[in-house]
Amino acid sequence: MHGFIDHFETGKEAACLNELYHGKLLYRDAIPYFGPANTYIQALSMSLFGKNLSVLRGFFHFGTIFTLLIGYFIALSLCKRRVFAYAAALFLIV
């Protein structure tokens, strides 16, 4: 993997992905922080778009935006008035 490693954001996941790419197994040789599904989805996205740290950061940003949109649509469906849905969106963003 190439690029600047931010140890607080990508360093933990990059270390586990690096072990996975070198043929080691999860939970025997490398311990993932967020479970095997997240690690394998990250490895799949890096296999598709390139083994670069910018792909991993893009994966994190896409996941954040997707989670905010899902939270907004859940709040919109639960709240009958749009004012409460906008307040929930503001709460999710902040």
Steps between C-alpha positions, in 0.01 A plus 500: 500500500620847419417838645506687830364290787282679751527259793186630669277451195652245266794350684304238694310375198799526265709275723234229499446533124874478440514172692200374305665585168811309603302178541438502871164413653272710715477415870801272471767732366327840500231640728245729330356786704150501353429140409573289194225634272634855514856381438402286203290782347797736536728241339252454215479874437878529502529203263253663261633857508867447584707436809538861597420679823287754315263216412472410869435863593238522223338187642479668842352820356248308290396300806455817705284669236298181447437468875388864524259455209353182648457675836328794333257277309419304816434827684288622209290185507459507880423869531170619363606863465794615293618734776590201718667328206713810437588512870600134485715572192670785683559270798651233274734746330622664820 
